[in-house]
Amino acid sequence: MSSTLIDLLLCGLAYVLISYFLGVWTKSRRESSCNSDDSEGGEFDHQPPVLDLPPGISWPEEELVDSETYQ
């Protein structure tokens, strides 16, 4: 066997092993993330964020976006 053929076989073996271990690793991470309840997703909160605004500045009461006016 030539050294080039041996190199190709070893590279192919390494590719297969790395692909297998990455597949097993991502599958275990996907299963653990599906089971965890970290309150992501669900309902969207429409309240503005709480900011420490300077004196005299306040949030507008209601602001319409262009897409909301044409519905």
N, C-alpha and C positions, 0 to 999 in steps of 0.2 A: 504494500500500500504506500502510496506517496504521502508526503507530509501534508500536502494541500487537502487531500481527501480526509485525512485524520482531523485536520483543523475544521473542515466543514462539518464532519460528524460531531465533533465536540461542541461546536457552536450551535448546532441543531439541538443537541441534548441539553445544553444550557438554556436555550430558548424555551424548550418544552418545560423544563423544571421551573424556570422563573415564571412562565405563564401560569402553571399550575398553582404555585404558591401565591401569586398575586390574586388568582381567582378565589382561592380558599380564604385569603385574608380579606378581600373586599366583600365576600359573601358573609363572613362572620361580622364585619363592621356594619353591613346593611341590616342584618337581623337584629343586632344590638341597638341600632338607632331606631328601628321601627318599634321596638318594645319600650323605649324610653319615652316618658311623658314630660317633655321639657316645655310644654305649653307653646310650641311653635305651631303656626297654622291656626285654624279655627276662625273665629270672628275677628274682623278688623276693627280696631278702635278708631273712631272718627274724631276724637278729641285732639286738639293741638297739643304739642309737647309743652311741658312745664318749663318755662324759661325765666331766668332772673332778669326781667326787663328794667332798664333805667327809669327813673322817675319821669312821669309824663307820657310814657309810651305804654299802650295797651293793645291787646289783640283785638282785631275787628270782630264784631258780633257774628256776622254771617257774610261769607264771601262766596259768590257764585263763580264757577269756572265756566268758560265759554261753552264747553260741551254740556253743562247742566242747563243752560238757558234754552237750548233748542230741543229739549225732550218733550 
